[in-house]
C-alpha cells in the first residue's frame, strides 16, 4: 500500500505537518512522477488517501471521499500519460 496526499507550497517544509495535507493534485508534490516511478519499479499495490486536514473534517465525509477518489484517479491518469 502507498499512502497518497499532496502538500501546499506554504507553509515551508520546516514547519509543515500532517494537518496541511491536501487532496492529490491540489499541492506541489510531484505525484504523477512518483506514481510513474512506482509503477516502473513494479508496484502493483493499493493507494490509500491520507488526509488529516481539519478543514476537510468539517465537511461531509462522503463528499470528501468522493472528491479524494476523483483527485486520486486524475493524478493516476496523469502518471500514465507521462510514461
C-alpha positions in Angstrom: 0.0 0.0 0.0 1.2 3.5 -0.8 -0.3 6.4 1.2 -1.0 9.3 -1.0 -1.8 13.0 -0.4 -0.4 16.3 -1.5 1.1 19.3 0.3 0.9 23.0 -0.3 3.9 25.2 -1.1 3.3 27.2 2.1 4.0 26.6 4.9 7.7 25.8 4.3 9.0 22.3 4.8 10.5 23.1 8.2 7.0 23.9 9.7 4.6 21.8 7.6 2.8 19.0 9.4 0.1 16.4 8.8 -2.7 18.9 9.2 -1.6 20.6 6.0 -2.2 17.6 3.7 -4.4 18.3 0.8 -6.1 16.3 -2.0 -3.8 14.9 -4.6 -3.2 17.5 -7.3 -4.0 20.4 -5.1 -0.5 20.9 -3.9 3.1 20.9 -5.2 4.2 17.3 -4.7 5.4 15.6 -7.9 2.8 12.9 -7.6 2.4 11.9 -11.2 6.1 11.3 -11.5 6.2 9.5 -8.1 3.4 7.2 -9.2 5.1 6.6 -12.6 8.3 5.6 -10.9 6.5 3.3 -8.5 4.8 1.6 -11.4 8.0 1.3 -13.4 9.6 -0.3 -10.3 6.9 -3.0 -10.3 4.5 -1.6 -7.7 1.1 -3.3 -8.0 -0.4 -2.4 -4.6 -3.1 -0.2 -3.4 -3.3 3.6 -2.9 -4.6 4.9 0.4 -5.7 8.5 0.7 -4.3 10.1 3.8 -5.8 13.4 4.9 -5.5 14.9 8.3 -6.6 18.4 7.2 -9.1 19.7 9.8 -10.9 21.8 7.1 -11.9 18.5 5.4 -13.1 17.1 8.7 -15.7 19.8 8.9 -17.2 18.7 5.5 -19.5 15.9 4.7 -17.5 12.6 4.8 -19.0 11.2 1.7 -18.2 14.4 -0.3 -14.6 14.4 0.9 -14.3 10.7 0.0 -15.7 11.3 -3.5 -13.5 14.3 -4.1 -10.5 12.4 -2.9 -11.2 9.5 -5.2 -11.7 11.8 -8.2 -8.5 13.6 -7.5 -6.6 10.3 -7.0 -7.9 9.0 -10.3 -6.9 12.2 -12.1 -3.4 12.0 -10.6 -3.0 8.4 -11.6 -4.2 9.2 -15.1 -1.5 11.9 -15.3 1.1 9.4 -14.2 0.0 7.0 -17.0 0.1 9.8 -19.6 3.7 10.6 -18.6 5.2 7.3 -19.2 
